[in-house]
Amino acid sequence: MKVAAFLGLMLLTALTSCRTLEAPVHHARDLSGCTSFHIATVAGDNLGLADLICAEMNAQGVSCRSDGKPGESDSQLGYRHEGLPGRSDRIGKLVLEVRTAGGDVMARSRSDQPASLMPADNAEMVRLAVRNLLAATPGPNGHPRGSLMERETLLW
């Protein structure tokens, strides 16, 4: 009797654990309803982040433009960044924010790094922020992007 109860408990634990791993991403949204994005360059951005973000979004299979024609896109992708202390050429924190044409916030993503002697380059910070933004959006094959661990740790 004890063995049957123990096996039943183990089976229940295994099934609920698998279900927890497949839970939706926290603080991320499925952006598959957005057909295209427009990025407006932030004043004072001398790092060329709009072009880097746009290139990474396009590399992930998402239509994105950084030119001056926001009317052709159904979603706006804004960003703000902070530099590393003492390193104006490196990003310390990058926040991406997706807004609908009406101005409502749909999703937000962040990548940041501690100040160090060997900081990640700007392209890596952009790649991480875009990957976090698109974590809940199915990829080209229909499966969620990123590993289960990445999708479950977007708790900021």
Salt bridges, closest charged atoms under 4 A:
ASP67 OD2 - ARG65 NH2 2.42
GLU72 OE1 - ARG65 NH1 3.31
GLU82 OE2 - LYS93 NZ 3.90
ASP89 OD1 - ARG87 NE 3.13
GLU97 OE1 - ARG99 NH2 2.99
GLU97 OE2 - ARG108 NH2 2.54
ASP112 OD2 - ARG110 NH2 3.55
GLU124 OE2 - ARG127 NH2 2.53
GLU150 OE2 - ARG131 NH2 3.10
GLU152 OE1 - HIS26 NE2 3.48
